[in-house]
Amino acid sequence: MRAAKLVEFARTVRDENGKIKEIIPGKFEFTEEPMPCIADNQALLKVLYIGVCASDQQIYHGLHKSVTEDKLPRIMGHEVSARIEAVGANVKNYKVGELVTVEPQVFCGKCYPCMEGRFNVCEHLSVMGVHEDGFIQEYAACDVKYLHHTPEGMDPELAAIVEPLSVGVGSIKRSKRFKGGNVVVVGAGTIGNCVAQAAKQLGAGKVMVTDINQEKLEYALECGIDYAVDTSRISLKEAIEQNFGVRKADVIVDCVAAPPVFQTIIEAARPDSDIIVTGNYKAPVSFEMPRIQRREINIIGHMMYVREDFADAIRLLAEGKINTRKLISQRWEFEQYPEAFAFADAHPLDVMKMVIKVAQD
């Protein structure tokens, strides 16, 4: 069977002013690997589709702290749909031929968060495709405790985007205020769009999305989001007051992870409101602590999802409640995997979610 392994990071060359002059592509190797052997509690998966995540792109550029040069080669890919080809002797709840998706969080099951069902914040968390090899390969062995059933007839391509939608579902559910409330999602990219659509479908009152990319804002409106605001033209604080009035925002979700943007979120937050940090920050951020304390603003961290979030995401996709028309922005064949990363580097504003077709269903 074939696998695609990242063997060399991409390199960014900058000029004397720090502007990007050239991006030297990373290197992948397509290798022939032995067919995986499965243990009694595992299933052999025929990988159909994978999605390319922002974290995959960080790994590709050598910017992910968990994948350093000494950890290469690495098989990436953690957003996946697959058919079960075989099951181990102890597997009872999954059968050959079933379409599944994978919750890629490898957890210890023994720490306190795990015992509470919070596998996403396991004290020893590892992620398939990041800390260990993932799914950009034709076949993979996987413990069935990480699998999720999909409804009969579900499109395998949609099953590959369950994982990013689960991030959105998990994000908005971190607040108890979102149901019937005013929700602001800062950032209209893949995760921001998923958060906003999940909020609408799970009971939010009004939802506003902000960005500076007009095409992504227009898509948000197409998805049924109430307001889509270009914050290069109006401040976040003004947009909230204009669209929500005196109540302002009950919940603000940060899907950008940029320190200057976080400052605007703090300034725009209403007393007694929630800020959910979903964007993937890479460095410490300074902010005005007295404002948080005196206004009783709640800053809530969010990391991936729990199993119930995966179940909600599968249901919403299967029922056609999530607009995916532009969520999948590019489609590539398995052999074009390196080209997908080069395209994302050359056309970053055109990418929402890239999907790789690994095998014919």
C-alpha positions in Angstrom: 0.0 0.0 0.0 1.1 3.6 -0.6 1.7 6.3 2.0 2.7 10.0 1.6 5.4 11.0 4.1 6.6 14.5 4.8 10.4 14.2 4.8 11.5 17.9 4.6 9.8 21.1 5.8 9.0 24.0 3.5 11.2 27.0 4.0 10.1 30.7 3.8 12.7 33.2 2.5 12.1 36.8 3.5 13.7 40.0 2.3 15.5 42.6 4.5 12.1 44.1 5.5 10.7 40.7 6.6 8.4 40.3 3.7 8.0 36.9 2.1 10.2 36.7 -0.9 9.9 33.0 -1.7 8.5 29.8 -0.3 10.6 26.8 -1.0 8.2 23.8 -1.1 8.6 21.0 1.4 9.3 17.5 0.3 7.0 14.4 0.3 7.9 10.9 -0.5 5.3 8.4 -1.7 6.4 5.0 -0.3 5.2 1.4 -0.6 4.4 0.1 2.9 3.3 -3.3 4.2 -0.4 -3.8 4.8 -1.1 -3.0 8.5 -1.8 -5.9 10.8 -4.7 -5.3 13.2 -4.9 -6.2 16.9 -8.0 -7.7 18.5 -9.5 -4.3 19.3 -8.7 -2.7 16.0 -10.2 -2.3 12.5 -8.4 -2.1 9.2 -9.5 1.0 7.4 -9.4 1.7 3.7 -8.9 5.5 3.7 -11.2 7.3 1.3 -10.8 11.0 1.9 -8.8 13.3 4.2 -9.1 17.0 4.9 -6.1 19.3 5.0 -6.1 21.3 8.3 -4.3 24.5 9.2 -2.2 22.4 11.6 -1.1 20.3 8.7 0.1 23.4 7.0 1.9 24.4 10.2 3.6 21.0 10.3 4.5 21.4 6.6 6.3 24.6 7.3 8.1 23.3 10.4 6.0 25.7 12.7 4.3 23.1 14.8 6.1 22.6 18.1 5.3 18.9 18.3 6.7 18.0 14.9 10.4 18.9 14.8 12.9 17.8 12.2 14.0 14.8 14.2 10.3 13.6 14.1 10.3 13.3 10.3 9.2 11.5 8.3 5.6 12.0 9.4 2.4 10.7 7.8 -0.1 13.6 8.4 -3.9 13.7 8.1 -6.3 13.6 11.0 -9.6 14.5 9.2 -10.7 11.3 7.6 -13.4 9.0 6.2 -12.8 5.3 5.6 -14.4 2.0 4.9 -13.8 -0.9 7.3 -11.9 -3.7 5.5 -11.5 -6.1 8.5 -12.1 -6.1 12.2 -10.2 -7.7 15.1 -11.5 -10.7 17.1 -12.8 -8.5 20.0 -14.7 -6.0 17.8 -18.4 -6.3 18.2 -20.0 -2.9 17.3 -18.4 -2.3 13.8 -18.6 -4.4 10.7 -16.8 -4.8 7.4 -18.0 -2.3 4.7 -19.2 0.3 7.2 -18.3 4.0 6.5 -16.7 5.5 9.5 -14.8 8.6 10.6 -12.1 8.9 13.2 -11.8 10.9 16.3 -8.0 11.4 16.2 -7.4 12.1 19.9 -5.3 9.4 21.5 -5.9 9.5 25.2 -4.7 7.7 28.3 -8.1 7.0 29.9 -6.6 7.2 33.4 -6.1 10.9 34.2 -8.9 12.9 35.8 -10.1 14.7 32.6 -10.3 11.3 30.8 -12.3 9.8 33.7 -14.7 12.7 33.3 -15.1 12.1 29.5 -12.9 15.1 28.6 -10.5 13.1 26.4 -9.8 16.3 24.5 -7.8 17.6 27.4 -6.2 14.4 28.5 -3.0 15.1 30.4 -1.1 12.8 28.0 -3.0 13.7 24.8 -1.6 12.7 21.4 -3.2 13.4 18.0 -3.0 11.1 15.0 -1.4 12.8 12.1 0.4 15.2 14.4 2.2 13.5 17.3 2.1 10.2 15.6 1.4 9.0 12.0 -2.1 9.7 10.6 -4.1 8.8 7.5 -2.6 10.1 4.3 -2.1 6.4 3.4 -4.2 3.9 1.6 -4.8 1.7 4.6 -4.5 2.2 8.4 -5.1 0.2 11.6 -7.1 2.0 14.2 -8.5 1.1 17.7 -12.2 1.1 17.3 -12.7 3.3 20.4 -11.7 6.2 18.2 -14.2 5.3 15.4 -17.6 6.8 14.8 -20.4 5.3 12.9 -22.0 7.3 10.1 -25.6 7.1 8.9 -26.4 4.8 5.9 -25.8 6.6 2.6 -23.7 9.4 4.0 -21.3 11.0 1.4 -17.8 9.8 2.3 -16.4 13.2 1.3 -18.7 14.8 3.9 -17.6 12.3 6.5 -14.1 13.6 6.1 -15.1 17.1 7.3 -16.9 15.8 10.5 -13.7 16.6 12.4 -13.5 20.3 11.7 -17.2 20.7 12.2 -16.8 18.9 15.6 -14.3 21.7 16.5 -17.1 24.2 15.8 -19.7 22.3 17.7 -17.4 21.8 20.7 -16.4 25.5 20.6 -19.9 27.0 20.9 -21.0 24.4 23.5 -18.2 25.6 25.8 -20.5 28.5 26.7 -23.8 28.1 28.6 -25.0 31.4 27.2 -25.2 30.8 23.5 -28.7 29.2 23.4 -31.0 32.1 22.5 -28.1 34.5 22.9 -26.2 36.9 20.6 -23.1 35.2 19.3 -20.2 36.8 17.5 -17.6 34.7 15.7 -14.4 36.5 14.9 -12.9 34.9 11.7 -14.9 33.5 8.8 -12.4 30.8 7.8 -13.1 27.1 8.0 -13.4 26.8 11.8 -15.1 30.2 12.1 -17.7 29.2 9.6 -18.2 25.8 11.3 -18.6 27.6 14.7 -21.2 30.0 13.3 -23.2 27.3 11.5 -23.1 25.1 14.6 -24.3 28.0 16.8 -27.3 28.6 14.5 -28.3 24.9 14.3 -27.8 24.3 18.1 -30.0 27.1 19.2 -28.3 30.5 19.2 -30.4 33.6 18.8 -28.6 35.9 16.4 -25.1 35.1 15.0 -22.6 37.6 13.6 -19.4 36.7 11.8 -16.6 39.1 11.2 -13.6 39.0 8.8 -11.8 41.2 6.2 -12.3 38.6 3.4 -15.4 39.6 1.5 -15.9 36.3 -0.2 -15.9 34.4 3.1 -18.3 36.9 4.6 -20.7 36.4 1.6 -20.5 32.7 2.1 -21.4 33.1 5.8 -24.6 34.9 4.8 -25.3 32.1 2.3 -25.0 29.7 5.2 -27.8 31.5 7.1 -25.6 33.6 9.4 -27.5 36.7 10.4 -24.8 39.3 10.0 -21.4 39.3 8.2 -19.2 42.3 9.0 -16.0 43.5 7.4 -14.0 44.8 10.4 -11.6 46.7 8.1 -14.5 49.1 7.7 -16.0 49.2 11.1 -14.7 48.3 14.5 -15.8 45.1 16.2 -17.2 47.1 19.1 -19.3 49.3 16.8 -20.5 46.3 14.7 -21.7 44.6 17.9 -23.6 47.7 19.1 -25.0 48.3 15.6 -26.4 44.8 15.2 -27.2 43.7 18.7 -28.1 46.9 20.4 -28.0 47.4 24.2 -27.7 43.6 24.9 -24.5 43.4 22.8 -22.8 40.0 22.6 -23.4 37.2 25.0 -20.6 35.2 23.5 -17.6 36.1 21.4 -15.6 33.3 19.8 -12.1 34.0 18.8 -11.2 31.9 15.7 -8.3 34.1 14.5 -5.6 33.7 17.2 -4.0 37.1 16.5 -3.0 39.2 19.6 -4.1 42.5 18.1 -7.5 41.0 17.3 -7.8 39.6 20.8 -7.4 43.1 22.1 -10.4 44.3 20.1 -12.4 41.3 21.4 -11.6 42.3 25.0 -12.6 45.9 24.3 -15.8 44.8 22.6 -16.9 42.3 25.3 -19.9 43.2 27.4 -19.7 42.9 31.2 -20.9 39.4 32.2 -20.2 37.8 28.8 -18.1 34.9 27.5 -15.0 34.9 25.3 -14.2 31.5 23.9 -10.7 31.0 22.6 -10.8 28.5 19.8 -8.1 29.9 17.5 -4.7 28.2 17.9 -2.4 30.7 19.6 1.4 30.0 19.4 2.7 32.6 21.9 1.6 34.4 25.1 -0.8 37.3 24.7 -0.9 40.4 26.9 -4.3 41.9 27.8 -5.9 44.2 30.4 -6.6 42.0 33.4 -8.5 44.6 35.4 -11.1 44.9 32.6 -11.7 41.1 32.8 -12.0 41.2 36.6 -14.1 44.3 37.0 -16.5 43.4 34.2 -16.7 39.7 35.2 -15.8 38.6 31.6 -15.3 34.9 31.3 -12.4 33.7 29.1 -12.9 30.1 28.2 -10.3 27.9 26.6 -11.4 25.4 23.9 -9.5 22.4 22.7 -10.9 20.2 19.9 -14.1 18.2 20.9 -15.6 15.5 23.0 -17.4 12.4 21.6 -20.8 14.0 21.9 -19.6 16.9 19.7 -18.6 14.4 17.0 -22.0 12.8 17.2 -23.7 16.2 16.8 -21.5 17.1 13.8 -22.3 13.8 12.1 -26.0 14.3 12.7 -26.0 17.9 11.4 -24.1 16.9 8.2 -26.3 13.9 7.6 -29.5 15.9 8.0 -28.2 18.5 5.5 -28.3 21.3 8.1 -24.7 22.5 7.3 -24.1 24.4 4.1 -21.0 22.8 2.6 -21.2 24.3 -0.9 -18.1 26.4 -0.4 -16.7 24.8 2.7 -14.8 22.4 0.6 -12.9 24.8 -1.6 -10.4 22.5 -3.4 -10.3 18.8 -4.3 -7.1 16.9 -5.0 -6.2 13.3 -5.9 -3.8 11.3 -3.6 -0.9 11.9 -6.0 -1.5 15.6 -5.9 -1.0 15.9 -2.1 2.2 18.0 -2.4 0.5 20.3 -5.0 -2.3 21.0 -2.5 0.2 22.5 0.0 1.9 24.5 -2.7 -1.5 25.8 -3.8 -2.3 26.9 -0.2 0.9 28.8 0.0 0.3 30.5 -3.3 -3.4 31.2 -2.8 -4.0 31.4 1.0 -7.1 33.6 0.7 -8.8 31.1 -1.7 -8.6 28.1 0.7 -11.3 27.1 3.1 -11.0 23.3 3.3 -8.9 21.2 0.9 -9.9 17.6 0.6 -7.7 14.7 -0.7 -9.3 11.7 -2.4 -7.1 8.8 -1.2 -8.9 5.9 -2.7 -12.0 5.0 -4.7 -15.0 4.0 -2.6 
